[in-house]
Amino acid sequence: MLRAYLVSRWGEDPWARGSWSLIGRGGTPEDRRTLGSPVGERLRIAGEATHPARAGMTHGAYEQGLEAAEWAAGRGHRRVAVIGAGMAGLGAARRLGELGVHAEIWEARDRLGGRAAGAGMDGATFDLGANWLQQYEHNALARIAESAGLRTVATDFTDPVVLTGPPPSAAAGERVRRRLEAAPVEASMAGALGPLLDEEDVRRFVDAEIVMDSGAPLTWLSARYGFEPGVGEGDRWIVGSYRLLVDHLAAGLTAHLSHPVPHLAVAEDGVRFLDQRADAAIVTVPVGVLAAGGLTVGPPLPVPHREALSRLGMGRVEKVVLRFSTRFWPPAASGYYRVHGPGPGSICEWLDATAADGVPTMVGLFAGPWLAELWDGPDAEVARRAAALLSPR
Ligand SMILES: Cc1cc2nc3c(=O)[nH]c(=O)nc-3n(C[C@H](O)[C@H](O)[C@H](O)COP(=O)(O)OP(=O)(O)OC[C@H]3O[C@@H](n4cnc5c(N)ncnc54)[C@H](O)[C@@H]3O)c2cc1C
């Protein structure tokens, strides 16, 4: 019996506009670098989308925050406004403080952490956004989590239990990889794969590895660069959620919550926003928010930045956390499960998070066209539909 649940709504969240950034057809990782390059002397865009190699992940965001802070301090700025209190914003504000620069964070939400969003229910806290410390061995946040004494649990993604049919073959994966590597930069995933997508084995591979990892339509996603490195061996999730890490990182920082910044005016002598002034600004809002005009900049961003932004976008991956009275799903050494949806491109994967506190708990990640239907209605309905997918068939 379902005893408690949490449901995410990243797709309709005005301060996220999706789950993480992706490269669309025609784009390259260079677009990430361009977007993150300084805009004159007083503005820099940071955030996960600007990392050319670790985009879409918390530690990539954090590293970009550090780099932007070092840039601002290096220009001699004494008062810096950091817009957004996600991992990039927290990293920037911390580093600025270490460098002796006065930093204040301006955050639209009434909480810190952005897409690293631990939420409480049923006596425990679970992640509705980022779940894992990815690329664990080379992850700056993993080192901070370790030094803070946080308990983490490893996930083996290589051997999920597929509850609906056979896993895709290694050969299917190889064929897809070869086809994508050879695709022209302008090609979309759908264009490059073409009729291959009609083969069941290939389709299962694509849904599990590309759709689940992006949450974006294959007709939009870049064939060559839409499948970026990230999820893998050694990833670990934090017992008690990213909230613990966020609180640790935010200690001693000045953050103004519930202060959305609609517009940033950049002049020769500084930046202005709300009724504030600073020497420079580091903007860490998601690219979905920038593209939707959730924060505008005047004068407008330079053409290369705008063009880079136009080739990046956000996918939609939603999560549920379900707590049950009893455990009914089959045991799996990996603690990881996959369920293919009713049509092509619909997929969900599940992390058994019972280790958190012993209460049978499953965390589900959903992507694909079925989200429109599954997520239509109140949270209780979404949770009930999600739980039904786990039931023995
Ligand atoms: C469902 C899901 C699962 C994920 N899983 C993982 C994972 O397992 N591992 C991993 O490493 N990453 C994962 N990610 C990605 C990770 O969460 C992000 O890459 C990272 O948290 C982004 O940090 P950021 O600081 O760049 O942006 P954000 O965290 O989005 O921070 C930006 C902040 O800006 C604020 N803001 C927006 N607009 C304004 C405005 N106008 N004025 C003021 N403030 C504003 C937002 O409220 C937000 O707090 C996941 C994300 C999602 C949604």
The ligand as a Gaussian input file, in Angstrom:
#p B3LYP/6-31G(d) Opt

LIG

0 1
 C       14.744000      15.487000     -12.087000
 C       16.189000      15.887000     -12.096000
 C       17.163000      14.935000     -11.846000
 C       18.511000      15.290000     -11.870000
 N       19.451000      14.355000     -11.538000
 C       20.745000      14.731000     -11.383000
 C       21.673000      13.846000     -10.785000
 O       21.329000      12.726000     -10.398000
 N       22.955000      14.281000     -10.644000
 C       23.359000      15.531000     -11.041000
 O       24.550000      15.861000     -10.887000
 N       22.475000      16.399000     -11.582000
 C       21.188000      16.040000     -11.745000
 N       20.264000      16.936000     -12.210000
 C       20.726000      18.225000     -12.738000
 C       21.119000      19.185000     -11.619000
 O       20.052000      19.303000     -10.722000
 C       21.440000      20.544000     -12.218000
 O       22.379000      20.412000     -13.258000
 C       22.039000      21.510000     -11.198000
 O       21.382000      21.417000      -9.966000
 C       21.929000      22.909000     -11.775000
 O       22.479000      23.864000     -10.899000
 P       22.476000      25.391000     -11.355000
 O       22.979000      26.176000     -10.214000
 O       23.145000      25.535000     -12.664000
 O       20.933000      25.735000     -11.646000
 P       19.686000      25.720000     -10.646000
 O       19.849000      24.685000      -9.613000
 O       18.473000      25.677000     -11.480000
 O       19.801000      27.127000      -9.912000
 C       19.368000      28.312000     -10.528000
 C       18.573000      29.110000      -9.509000
 O       18.133000      30.321000     -10.135000
 C       16.854000      30.620000      -9.635000
 N       16.210000      31.561000     -10.566000
 C       15.657000      31.277000     -11.766000
 N       15.213000      32.419000     -12.337000
 C       15.495000      33.425000     -11.472000
 C       15.300000      34.833000     -11.497000
 N       14.723000      35.462000     -12.536000
 N       15.723000      35.565000     -10.426000
 C       16.320000      34.964000      -9.362000
 N       16.523000      33.630000      -9.290000
 C       16.129000      32.877000     -10.342000
 C       16.173000      29.284000      -9.534000
 O       15.081000      29.318000      -8.655000
 C       17.324000      28.402000      -9.023000
 O       17.332000      28.325000      -7.622000
 C       18.903000      16.618000     -12.173000
 C       17.924000      17.587000     -12.405000
 C       16.576000      17.231000     -12.357000
 C       15.542000      18.293000     -12.568000

